[in-house]
């Protein structure tokens, strides 16, 4: 981190830091809303991609489970 930034942050009070966090969160949420309104919301997360069929994935899940039910 830049030394000037570190010095600036070191001089902030708890109240200043809370306000800074609040501003960053609000700006981030505002940008996410813009992305969602533009129809790019799902693009920010990506999609599950797999070459296996549904049945193969289900079989893999069942086969990977611990089948030791001895109590």
C-alpha positions as CSV (number, residue, x, y, z in Angstrom):
1,X,0.0,0.0,0.0
2,X,1.1,3.6,-0.7
3,X,2.9,5.2,2.3
4,X,0.7,8.3,2.1
5,X,-2.5,6.2,2.1
6,X,-1.2,4.2,5.1
7,X,-0.5,7.5,7.0
8,X,-3.9,8.9,6.0
9,X,-5.7,5.7,7.2
10,X,-3.6,5.7,10.4
11,X,-4.9,9.1,11.3
12,X,-8.6,8.3,10.9
13,X,-10.8,7.8,13.9
14,X,-13.1,4.9,14.3
15,X,-16.0,7.1,13.3
16,X,-14.1,8.2,10.2
17,X,-13.4,4.5,9.3
18,X,-17.0,3.6,9.8
19,X,-18.1,6.4,7.5
20,X,-15.5,5.4,4.9
21,X,-16.7,1.8,4.9
22,X,-20.3,3.0,4.6
23,X,-19.4,5.1,1.5
24,X,-17.5,2.2,-0.1
25,X,-20.4,-0.2,0.5
26,X,-23.0,2.2,-0.9
27,X,-20.9,2.9,-4.0
28,X,-20.4,-0.8,-4.5
29,X,-24.1,-1.6,-4.2
30,X,-24.9,1.3,-6.6
31,X,-22.5,-0.2,-9.2
32,X,-24.0,-3.6,-8.8
33,X,-27.5,-2.2,-9.3
34,X,-26.4,-0.5,-12.5
35,X,-25.0,-3.8,-13.7
36,X,-28.2,-5.6,-12.8
37,X,-30.3,-3.0,-14.6
38,X,-28.1,-3.3,-17.7
39,X,-28.9,-7.0,-17.9
40,X,-25.3,-8.0,-17.1
41,X,-26.1,-9.2,-13.6
42,X,-25.7,-12.9,-14.4
43,X,-22.5,-12.2,-16.3
44,X,-20.9,-11.0,-13.0
45,X,-21.2,-14.5,-11.6
46,X,-20.6,-16.8,-14.5
47,X,-22.4,-20.1,-15.2
48,X,-21.7,-23.7,-14.2
49,X,-20.1,-25.4,-17.1
50,X,-19.5,-29.1,-17.3
51,X,-19.3,-31.6,-20.1
52,X,-21.0,-34.3,-18.1
53,X,-24.7,-35.1,-18.4
54,X,-27.1,-34.5,-15.6
55,X,-27.2,-38.2,-14.9
56,X,-23.4,-38.5,-14.8
57,X,-23.2,-35.6,-12.3
58,X,-25.9,-37.2,-10.1
59,X,-24.2,-40.6,-10.2
60,X,-20.9,-38.9,-9.3
61,X,-22.5,-37.2,-6.3
62,X,-24.1,-40.5,-5.1
63,X,-20.8,-42.4,-5.6
64,X,-18.8,-39.9,-3.6
65,X,-21.0,-40.1,-0.6
66,X,-19.9,-42.1,2.4
67,X,-22.2,-45.1,2.4
68,X,-21.0,-46.5,5.7
69,X,-24.2,-46.5,7.7
70,X,-23.1,-48.9,10.4
71,X,-24.1,-47.5,13.8
